[in-house]
Amino acid sequence: MLHVVQAALVALFPALVIVAALRDVTSYTIPNWLSLALLAAFPPAALAMGLPLGALGLHLGVGVIGLVAGMAMFALGWIGGGDAKLFAAAALWLGWPAVATYAAMTGLAGGALALTLLALRSGYLRPYVVTGPAWFSRLAEPGENVPYGAAIAAGALAAFPASPFMAAFSGF
């Protein structure tokens, strides 16, 4: 029974970041409840996985650094407020050393997202895209924002297998 609870708690992370990405792509918003749910689910998941106190402190430190980095990116206008909160909440879950993979993969995914949006917004593809669903045609709108939550989710999912949560889960 304990393994089922552990699996359910660990599965919350990928599920919530996927929902955040989908919401950002379709509405250009990441609701606060998603970041708050990630934050609230972290302590029970950490306890269920038996992460040591030192590891919890390290996760907290990484989360605070993620929050400061997210706030800086928001202040520079690179990402939105929801993106900054999602970035910090994911960093909290990933901890050290997975946060390095997270940052690198988020950057790569962000570059791929930017190139994809540039292609969609080009004169060649835009006429075809605007006939699709409203959320998709909004992605092709020149000058529109970038739903960076999708890149954050891609980076988080790529780094999650290297996180202490997955290491602890595979040890059971």
ZADO-1210 file (C-alpha; in nm, 4 decimals, padded with zeros to 6 digits):
<atoms>
<atom x="00.0000" y="00.0000" z="00.0000" code="MET" pos="1"/>
<atom x="00.2876" y="00.2363" z="00.0798" code="LEU" pos="2"/>
<atom x="00.4280" y="00.1958" z="-00.2722" code="HIS" pos="3"/>
<atom x="00.0952" y="00.3027" z="-00.4197" code="VAL" pos="4"/>
<atom x="00.0898" y="00.6188" z="-00.2064" code="VAL" pos="5"/>
<atom x="00.4513" y="00.6935" z="-00.2967" code="GLN" pos="6"/>
<atom x="00.3840" y="00.6433" z="-00.6666" code="ALA" pos="7"/>
<atom x="00.0769" y="00.8660" z="-00.6520" code="ALA" pos="8"/>
<atom x="00.2671" y="01.1423" z="-00.4735" code="LEU" pos="9"/>
<atom x="00.5630" y="01.1235" z="-00.7110" code="VAL" pos="10"/>
<atom x="00.3280" y="01.1192" z="-01.0136" code="ALA" pos="11"/>
<atom x="00.1803" y="01.4520" z="-00.9049" code="LEU" pos="12"/>
<atom x="00.4893" y="01.6375" z="-01.0230" code="PHE" pos="13"/>
<atom x="00.4810" y="01.5367" z="-01.3905" code="PRO" pos="14"/>
<atom x="00.1021" y="01.5583" z="-01.4000" code="ALA" pos="15"/>
<atom x="00.0960" y="01.9139" z="-01.2653" code="LEU" pos="16"/>
<atom x="00.3752" y="02.0444" z="-01.4884" code="VAL" pos="17"/>
<atom x="00.2031" y="01.8936" z="-01.7941" code="ILE" pos="18"/>
<atom x="-00.1237" y="02.0643" z="-01.6976" code="VAL" pos="19"/>
<atom x="00.0655" y="02.3930" z="-01.6492" code="ALA" pos="20"/>
<atom x="00.2217" y="02.3611" z="-01.9948" code="ALA" pos="21"/>
<atom x="-00.1118" y="02.2880" z="-02.1587" code="LEU" pos="22"/>
<atom x="-00.2790" y="02.5790" z="-01.9824" code="ARG" pos="23"/>
<atom x="00.0013" y="02.8152" z="-02.0841" code="ASP" pos="24"/>
<atom x="-00.0049" y="02.7065" z="-02.4488" code="VAL" pos="25"/>
<atom x="-00.3835" y="02.7333" z="-02.4754" code="THR" pos="26"/>
<atom x="-00.4491" y="03.0430" z="-02.2628" code="SER" pos="27"/>
<atom x="-00.1140" y="03.2147" z="-02.1973" code="TYR" pos="28"/>
<atom x="-00.1742" y="03.1796" z="-01.8246" code="THR" pos="29"/>
<atom x="-00.0543" y="02.9417" z="-01.5574" code="ILE" pos="30"/>
<atom x="-00.3039" y="02.9480" z="-01.2713" code="PRO" pos="31"/>
<atom x="-00.1610" y="03.0067" z="-00.9253" code="ASN" pos="32"/>
<atom x="-00.3271" y="02.6894" z="-00.7999" code="TRP" pos="33"/>
<atom x="-00.0881" y="02.4787" z="-01.0102" code="LEU" pos="34"/>
<atom x="00.2248" y="02.6268" z="-00.8525" code="SER" pos="35"/>
<atom x="00.0611" y="02.6134" z="-00.5099" code="LEU" pos="36"/>
<atom x="-00.0341" y="02.2478" z="-00.5638" code="ALA" pos="37"/>
<atom x="00.3279" y="02.1661" z="-00.6512" code="LEU" pos="38"/>
<atom x="00.4436" y="02.3506" z="-00.3413" code="LEU" pos="39"/>
<atom x="00.1862" y="02.1807" z="-00.1171" code="ALA" pos="40"/>
<atom x="00.2532" y="01.8321" z="-00.2576" code="ALA" pos="41"/>
<atom x="00.6290" y="01.8545" z="-00.2045" code="PHE" pos="42"/>
<atom x="00.6446" y="01.7951" z="00.1761" code="PRO" pos="43"/>
<atom x="00.4212" y="01.4853" z="00.1800" code="PRO" pos="44"/>
<atom x="00.6011" y="01.3424" z="-00.1227" code="ALA" pos="45"/>
<atom x="00.9413" y="01.4057" z="00.0381" code="ALA" pos="46"/>
<atom x="00.8300" y="01.2428" z="00.3628" code="LEU" pos="47"/>
<atom x="00.6739" y="00.9453" z="00.1837" code="ALA" pos="48"/>
<atom x="00.9939" y="00.8916" z="-00.0138" code="MET" pos="49"/>
<atom x="01.2044" y="00.9111" z="00.3020" code="GLY" pos="50"/>
<atom x="01.4267" y="01.1930" z="00.1827" code="LEU" pos="51"/>
<atom x="01.6741" y="01.2851" z="00.4575" code="PRO" pos="52"/>
<atom x="01.6546" y="01.6211" z="00.6329" code="LEU" pos="53"/>
<atom x="01.9708" y="01.7419" z="00.4593" code="GLY" pos="54"/>
<atom x="01.8201" y="01.6658" z="00.1201" code="ALA" pos="55"/>
<atom x="01.5021" y="01.8529" z="00.2144" code="LEU" pos="56"/>
<atom x="01.7109" y="02.1575" z="00.3046" code="GLY" pos="57"/>
<atom x="01.8932" y="02.1334" z="-00.0253" code="LEU" pos="58"/>
<atom x="01.5625" y="02.1140" z="-00.2128" code="HIS" pos="59"/>
<atom x="01.4399" y="02.4201" z="-00.0264" code="LEU" pos="60"/>
<atom x="01.7575" y="02.6092" z="-00.1138" code="GLY" pos="61"/>
<atom x="01.7281" y="02.5139" z="-00.4796" code="VAL" pos="62"/>
<atom x="01.3630" y="02.6245" z="-00.4744" code="GLY" pos="63"/>
<atom x="01.4562" y="02.9636" z="-00.3275" code="VAL" pos="64"/>
<atom x="01.7278" y="03.0086" z="-00.5900" code="ILE" pos="65"/>
<atom x="01.4712" y="02.9118" z="-00.8547" code="GLY" pos="66"/>
<atom x="01.2324" y="03.1731" z="-00.7171" code="LEU" pos="67"/>
<atom x="01.4986" y="03.4441" z="-00.7245" code="VAL" pos="68"/>
<atom x="01.5988" y="03.3432" z="-01.0792" code="ALA" pos="69"/>
<atom x="01.2337" y="03.3384" z="-01.1872" code="GLY" pos="70"/>
<atom x="01.1728" y="03.6809" z="-01.0337" code="MET" pos="71"/>
<atom x="01.4793" y="03.8170" z="-01.2138" code="ALA" pos="72"/>
<atom x="01.3618" y="03.6742" z="-01.5475" code="MET" pos="73"/>
<atom x="01.0153" y="03.8209" z="-01.4836" code="PHE" pos="74"/>
<atom x="01.1633" y="04.1618" z="-01.3954" code="ALA" pos="75"/>
<atom x="01.3628" y="04.1577" z="-01.7200" code="LEU" pos="76"/>
<atom x="01.0442" y="04.0763" z="-01.9134" code="GLY" pos="77"/>
<atom x="01.1729" y="03.7416" z="-02.0350" code="TRP" pos="78"/>
<atom x="00.8918" y="03.5354" z="-01.8793" code="ILE" pos="79"/>
<atom x="00.5544" y="03.5946" z="-01.7177" code="GLY" pos="80"/>
<atom x="00.4692" y="03.5767" z="-01.3498" code="GLY" pos="81"/>
<atom x="00.3106" y="03.2331" z="-01.3770" code="GLY" pos="82"/>
<atom x="00.6212" y="03.1060" z="-01.5528" code="ASP" pos="83"/>
<atom x="00.8408" y="03.2391" z="-01.2705" code="ALA" pos="84"/>
<atom x="00.6313" y="03.0630" z="-01.0066" code="LYS" pos="85"/>
<atom x="00.6254" y="02.7381" z="-01.2033" code="LEU" pos="86"/>
<atom x="01.0027" y="02.7585" z="-01.2528" code="PHE" pos="87"/>
<atom x="01.0571" y="02.7909" z="-00.8765" code="ALA" pos="88"/>
<atom x="00.8086" y="02.5169" z="-00.7820" code="ALA" pos="89"/>
<atom x="00.9690" y="02.2742" z="-01.0270" code="ALA" pos="90"/>
<atom x="01.3170" y="02.3627" z="-00.8986" code="ALA" pos="91"/>
<atom x="01.1986" y="02.2810" z="-00.5449" code="LEU" pos="92"/>
<atom x="01.0938" y="01.9319" z="-00.6548" code="TRP" pos="93"/>
<atom x="01.4025" y="01.8623" z="-00.8629" code="LEU" pos="94"/>
<atom x="01.6687" y="01.9607" z="-00.6121" code="GLY" pos="95"/>
<atom x="02.0385" y="01.9113" z="-00.6588" code="TRP" pos="96"/>
<atom x="02.1945" y="01.7997" z="-00.8964" code="PRO" pos="97"/>
<atom x="01.8907" y="01.7584" z="-01.1244" code="ALA" pos="98"/>
<atom x="01.8373" y="02.1358" z="-01.1268" code="VAL" pos="99"/>
<atom x="02.1386" y="02.1741" z="-01.3580" code="ALA" pos="100"/>
<atom x="01.9752" y="01.9448" z="-01.6146" code="THR" pos="101"/>
<atom x="01.6473" y="02.1298" z="-01.5568" code="TYR" pos="102"/>
<atom x="01.7995" y="02.4698" z="-01.6313" code="ALA" pos="103"/>
<atom x="01.9838" y="02.3462" z="-01.9393" code="ALA" pos="104"/>
<atom x="01.6878" y="02.1551" z="-02.0818" code="MET" pos="105"/>
<atom x="01.4499" y="02.4439" z="-02.0126" code="THR" pos="106"/>
<atom x="01.6805" y="02.6741" z="-02.2066" code="GLY" pos="107"/>
<atom x="01.7034" y="02.4312" z="-02.4978" code="LEU" pos="108"/>
<atom x="01.3276" y="02.3754" z="-02.4977" code="ALA" pos="109"/>
<atom x="01.2743" y="02.7514" z="-02.4844" code="GLY" pos="110"/>
<atom x="01.4948" y="02.7953" z="-02.7898" code="GLY" pos="111"/>
<atom x="01.3059" y="02.5236" z="-02.9756" code="ALA" pos="112"/>
<atom x="00.9759" y="02.6833" z="-02.8731" code="LEU" pos="113"/>
<atom x="01.0919" y="03.0234" z="-02.9972" code="ALA" pos="114"/>
<atom x="01.2010" y="02.8794" z="-03.3330" code="LEU" pos="115"/>
<atom x="00.8692" y="02.6955" z="-03.3668" code="THR" pos="116"/>
<atom x="00.6729" y="03.0119" z="-03.2923" code="LEU" pos="117"/>
<atom x="00.8828" y="03.2115" z="-03.5397" code="LEU" pos="118"/>
<atom x="00.7984" y="02.9521" z="-03.8047" code="ALA" pos="119"/>
<atom x="00.4271" y="02.9588" z="-03.7155" code="LEU" pos="120"/>
<atom x="00.4299" y="03.3394" z="-03.7275" code="ARG" pos="121"/>
<atom x="00.6052" y="03.3525" z="-04.0650" code="SER" pos="122"/>
<atom x="00.4257" y="03.4543" z="-04.3792" code="GLY" pos="123"/>
<atom x="00.4531" y="03.0991" z="-04.5083" code="TYR" pos="124"/>
<atom x="00.2752" y="02.9108" z="-04.2285" code="LEU" pos="125"/>
<atom x="00.0566" y="03.1745" z="-04.0645" code="ARG" pos="126"/>
<atom x="-00.2205" y="03.1605" z="-04.3300" code="PRO" pos="127"/>
<atom x="-00.2669" y="02.7900" z="-04.2575" code="TYR" pos="128"/>
<atom x="-00.2469" y="02.8202" z="-03.8813" code="VAL" pos="129"/>
<atom x="-00.5129" y="03.0890" z="-03.8456" code="VAL" pos="130"/>
<atom x="-00.7780" y="02.8497" z="-03.9744" code="THR" pos="131"/>
<atom x="-00.7252" y="02.6238" z="-03.6714" code="GLY" pos="132"/>
<atom x="-00.8560" y="02.6542" z="-03.3168" code="PRO" pos="133"/>
<atom x="-00.8437" y="03.0018" z="-03.1582" code="ALA" pos="134"/>
<atom x="-00.5687" y="02.9075" z="-02.9124" code="TRP" pos="135"/>
<atom x="-00.3522" y="02.7727" z="-03.1951" code="PHE" pos="136"/>
<atom x="-00.4035" y="03.0729" z="-03.4183" code="SER" pos="137"/>
<atom x="-00.3101" y="03.2955" z="-03.1232" code="ARG" pos="138"/>
<atom x="00.0261" y="03.1160" z="-03.1094" code="LEU" pos="139"/>
<atom x="00.0818" y="03.2287" z="-03.4699" code="ALA" pos="140"/>
<atom x="-00.0046" y="03.5909" z="-03.3972" code="GLU" pos="141"/>
<atom x="00.2984" y="03.8133" z="-03.4667" code="PRO" pos="142"/>
<atom x="00.4066" y="04.0029" z="-03.1561" code="GLY" pos="143"/>
<atom x="00.2216" y="03.7665" z="-02.9215" code="GLU" pos="144"/>
<atom x="00.3966" y="03.6430" z="-02.6098" code="ASN" pos="145"/>
<atom x="00.5741" y="03.3097" z="-02.5755" code="VAL" pos="146"/>
<atom x="00.4051" y="03.0471" z="-02.3544" code="PRO" pos="147"/>
<atom x="00.7314" y="02.9657" z="-02.1774" code="TYR" pos="148"/>
<atom x="00.5537" y="02.7339" z="-01.9334" code="GLY" pos="149"/>
<atom x="00.5770" y="02.4700" z="-02.2059" code="ALA" pos="150"/>
<atom x="00.9576" y="02.4990" z="-02.2071" code="ALA" pos="151"/>
<atom x="00.9686" y="02.4925" z="-01.8268" code="ILE" pos="152"/>
<atom x="00.7576" y="02.1756" z="-01.8242" code="ALA" pos="153"/>
<atom x="00.9770" y="02.0126" z="-02.0893" code="ALA" pos="154"/>
<atom x="01.2889" y="02.0923" z="-01.8868" code="GLY" pos="155"/>
<atom x="01.1289" y="01.9665" z="-01.5668" code="ALA" pos="156"/>
<atom x="01.0157" y="01.6404" z="-01.7249" code="LEU" pos="157"/>
<atom x="01.3592" y="01.5851" z="-01.8797" code="ALA" pos="158"/>
<atom x="01.5308" y="01.6398" z="-01.5425" code="ALA" pos="159"/>
<atom x="01.2830" y="01.4486" z="-01.3260" code="PHE" pos="160"/>
<atom x="01.4379" y="01.1022" z="-01.3801" code="PRO" pos="161"/>
<atom x="01.7640" y="01.2392" z="-01.2305" code="ALA" pos="162"/>
<atom x="01.5883" y="01.3866" z="-00.9275" code="SER" pos="163"/>
<atom x="01.6287" y="01.2487" z="-00.5755" code="PRO" pos="164"/>
<atom x="01.2588" y="01.1546" z="-00.5861" code="PHE" pos="165"/>
<atom x="01.3115" y="00.9106" z="-00.8688" code="MET" pos="166"/>
<atom x="01.6308" y="00.7791" z="-00.7100" code="ALA" pos="167"/>
<atom x="01.4418" y="00.7174" z="-00.3841" code="ALA" pos="168"/>
<atom x="01.1473" y="00.5620" z="-00.5680" code="PHE" pos="169"/>
<atom x="01.3666" y="00.3205" z="-00.7622" code="SER" pos="170"/>
<atom x="01.5281" y="00.2122" z="-00.4356" code="GLY" pos="171"/>
<atom x="01.2041" y="00.0618" z="-00.3060" code="PHE" pos="172"/>
</atoms>
